[in-house]
Amino acid sequence: MNIIEKFNKRIDTAHSLVCVGLDSELSRIPEKYQQAENPQLSFNVDVIEATHDYASVYKLNSAFYEVQGEKGWQAMRETVAYLKANYPDIVTICDAKRADIGNTSDAYARSIYDELGFDAVTLHPYLGSDALEPFLSRADKGCIILCRTTNPGAGEFQELVIDGRPFYQHVAATVCGEWNVNHNCMLVVGATAPEVMQELRQIVGDMPFLVPGVGAQGGDLEATVVNGISSDGKGLMISASRSIIFADDPGTVARELRDAINQYR
């Protein structure tokens, strides 16, 4: 089973397109966890226990762990190990936005896939296919390529028109047509520009999208689903982080998001 098959199977089991973002910033974790041996890990385990019925994906933004040094690295690794041991059908993503050349990229791939144990990682396309080869060649793992992001400055490069179409469309066409040899590629497409999703569906077919921007960033959920859903009613990993994990009742918020998405599928 490759990463796309794993994702699709989990959608069928959980009836969910929800990706819970474990952006467990230490300063925002409730006081009751601060005295734990590893506050981030303890917090993550409780969030997972509250939300796993409603999630198809968990995504850890590596920055919030790396900044804590050894403890943060341990929290990442053990969070993924906890998910693999208890909920192995749920996809895990390292949101690290990696890309480099030669053996540096190979070291990044081995670190994220093998040492930390993630199923997938977010990647930059700017350096080209040779930089991403250590990731793309791992047929058992997922490569989630940045395409159209949610930040205000995204258009500075992503919307530059080249040969009559914006750069993000060239990225999508290259990923789909040239890099997806192992059928393990996906795209990052933000919910703050849902009209873009419809364009990209015409280019990449049913390739899954990781969709940040719903929740705290205010992306339009209905427009995201209507424009981004694949032909089989799947194809979206709709990510919400702060709005779920720092809620008084994360499970209820995750369930409500799942149910809201399913209204539009």
C-alpha positions in Angstrom: 0.0 0.0 0.0 1.5 3.3 -1.0 0.8 6.7 0.7 -2.1 7.6 -1.5 -3.8 4.2 -1.0 -3.3 4.6 2.7 -4.9 8.0 2.7 -7.8 6.9 0.7 -8.4 3.8 2.8 -8.4 6.0 6.0 -10.9 8.4 4.4 -13.3 5.4 3.9 -12.8 4.3 7.5 -13.2 7.6 9.2 -15.4 9.3 6.6 -13.1 12.3 7.1 -10.9 14.7 5.1 -9.7 16.3 8.3 -5.9 16.9 8.9 -5.2 17.8 12.5 -2.2 20.0 12.7 -0.2 19.3 15.9 1.4 22.8 16.0 2.1 22.3 19.7 3.8 25.6 20.5 5.2 25.1 23.9 4.2 28.6 25.2 0.6 27.9 24.3 0.2 24.4 25.8 -2.0 24.5 28.9 -0.3 24.8 32.3 -1.3 21.3 33.4 1.1 19.9 30.8 4.1 22.1 31.6 5.3 20.0 34.4 5.3 16.8 32.4 8.6 15.1 31.4 7.9 16.1 27.8 5.0 18.7 27.7 4.7 18.6 23.9 4.4 14.8 23.8 1.9 14.6 26.6 -0.2 17.3 25.0 -0.1 15.6 21.6 -1.1 12.3 23.0 -4.2 13.8 24.7 -5.1 15.7 21.5 -4.8 12.5 19.5 -6.9 10.6 21.9 -9.6 13.3 21.7 -9.6 13.6 17.9 -8.4 10.4 16.2 -11.9 9.2 15.4 -12.4 12.3 13.2 -9.0 12.6 11.5 -7.4 11.0 8.5 -4.1 12.8 8.9 -1.9 14.3 11.6 0.5 17.0 10.5 3.4 18.2 12.8 5.0 21.5 11.9 8.7 20.7 12.7 9.5 24.3 13.7 7.6 24.1 16.9 9.6 21.0 17.9 13.0 21.9 16.5 13.1 25.1 18.5 12.9 23.0 21.7 16.1 21.2 20.8 16.5 17.6 22.0 13.2 17.5 23.8 11.4 18.7 20.7 13.0 16.1 18.5 12.0 13.5 21.0 8.4 14.8 21.0 8.2 14.6 17.3 9.6 11.1 17.1 7.5 9.7 19.9 4.3 11.4 18.7 4.8 9.6 15.4 5.6 6.3 17.1 2.5 6.7 19.3 0.3 7.1 16.2 2.0 4.2 14.4 1.5 1.9 17.5 -2.1 2.9 18.2 -3.6 4.3 14.9 -1.4 3.0 12.1 -3.9 3.7 9.4 -3.7 7.5 10.0 -1.3 9.3 7.7 1.5 11.4 9.4 3.0 14.5 7.7 6.1 16.3 8.7 5.6 20.0 7.7 9.2 20.9 7.2 9.3 22.3 3.7 12.6 20.7 2.8 14.8 20.7 -0.4 18.5 20.8 -0.9 21.1 19.4 -3.2 23.0 16.1 -3.3 23.7 14.2 -0.1 22.1 17.1 2.0 18.7 16.3 0.5 19.3 12.6 1.0 20.1 13.2 4.7 16.9 15.2 5.1 14.9 12.4 3.5 16.4 9.7 5.8 15.9 11.9 8.8 12.2 12.5 8.2 11.2 9.2 6.8 13.5 6.8 8.7 14.6 8.4 11.9 11.4 10.2 12.7 9.1 7.7 10.9 6.8 10.1 9.0 4.7 9.0 6.1 5.1 12.2 4.1 6.9 15.6 4.1 6.3 19.0 2.6 8.8 20.0 0.0 10.0 23.1 -2.0 10.0 22.7 -5.8 12.3 25.6 -6.5 15.5 23.6 -6.7 14.1 21.2 -9.2 13.8 17.4 -9.5 17.4 16.5 -8.7 17.1 18.1 -5.3 13.9 16.2 -4.5 15.0 12.8 -6.0 15.9 11.3 -2.5 12.2 12.0 -1.5 10.5 11.2 -4.9 12.4 7.9 -5.2 10.8 6.6 -1.9 7.8 5.0 -3.4 6.5 4.0 0.0 6.5 7.7 1.2 4.7 10.9 0.3 6.0 14.0 -1.3 3.8 17.1 -0.8 5.1 19.9 -3.0 4.4 23.5 -2.3 2.2 24.9 -5.1 -0.1 27.8 -4.0 0.4 28.8 -0.4 -1.8 30.9 2.0 0.6 33.6 3.1 0.1 37.2 1.9 3.3 37.3 -0.1 2.6 34.0 -2.0 1.9 35.8 -5.2 5.3 37.5 -5.5 6.7 34.4 -7.3 3.8 31.9 -7.4 1.6 34.1 -9.6 4.4 35.3 -12.0 3.1 34.7 -15.5 5.4 32.5 -17.6 4.5 31.4 -21.1 0.9 32.6 -20.5 0.2 31.0 -17.2 1.1 31.5 -13.5 4.2 29.8 -12.1 2.1 27.7 -9.7 0.4 26.0 -12.7 3.8 25.2 -14.1 4.7 23.6 -10.7 1.5 21.5 -10.7 2.0 20.4 -14.3 5.7 19.4 -13.6 4.8 17.5 -10.4 2.0 15.6 -12.1 3.6 15.0 -15.5 7.3 14.4 -14.6 7.9 13.9 -10.9 5.0 11.5 -9.9 6.6 8.4 -11.3 6.0 6.5 -8.1 2.5 7.9 -7.6 3.5 9.4 -4.3 3.1 13.1 -5.0 0.7 15.6 -3.6 0.4 19.4 -3.6 0.0 22.1 -1.0 -2.9 24.4 -2.1 -4.2 27.0 0.4 -7.8 27.4 1.3 -7.5 31.1 1.0 -7.5 30.9 -2.8 -10.2 28.2 -3.5 -10.6 29.3 -7.1 -7.1 28.1 -7.7 -8.1 24.6 -6.8 -10.5 24.3 -9.7 -7.7 25.3 -12.1 -5.3 22.8 -10.6 -7.8 20.0 -10.7 -7.9 20.4 -14.5 -4.1 20.0 -14.5 -3.4 17.2 -12.0 -6.7 15.2 -11.9 -7.3 13.5 -8.6 -3.9 14.1 -7.0 -4.4 14.9 -3.3 -4.1 18.4 -2.0 -2.9 19.3 1.5 -5.0 22.4 2.3 -3.9 24.8 5.0 -5.8 28.0 5.7 -9.1 26.7 7.1 -9.8 27.6 10.7 -7.7 30.3 12.3 -6.7 31.7 8.8 -10.3 32.0 7.7 -10.4 30.1 4.5 -13.8 29.4 3.0 -14.6 25.8 3.8 -17.5 25.4 1.3 -15.6 26.9 -1.6 -12.5 24.8 -0.7 -14.5 21.5 -0.8 -16.6 22.4 -3.9 -13.6 23.6 -5.9 -11.0 21.1 -4.6 -12.7 17.8 -4.2 -11.5 15.0 -6.5 -13.8 13.0 -8.8 -14.1 10.2 -6.2 -15.1 12.6 -3.4 -11.7 12.5 -1.8 -8.4 14.3 -2.7 -8.3 16.8 0.1 -6.4 16.9 3.4 -8.1 19.9 5.0 -5.8 21.1 7.8 -6.8 22.9 10.9 -4.3 23.3 13.8 -4.8 26.0 16.4 -8.6 26.1 16.1 -8.6 22.4 17.1 -5.7 21.7 19.4 -6.1 24.7 21.6 -9.9 24.5 21.9 -11.5 23.6 25.2 -12.8 20.4 23.5 -10.6 19.4 20.6 -12.7 16.3 19.8 -15.9 18.3 19.4 -14.2 20.9 17.1 -12.6 18.1 15.0 -15.9 16.3 14.7 -17.7 19.5 13.7 -15.1 20.2 11.1 -15.4 16.7 9.7 -19.2 16.9 9.5 -19.1 20.4 8.0 -16.8 19.2 5.2 -18.9 16.1 4.6 -22.0 18.4 4.0 -20.2 19.7 0.8 -18.6 16.5 -0.4 
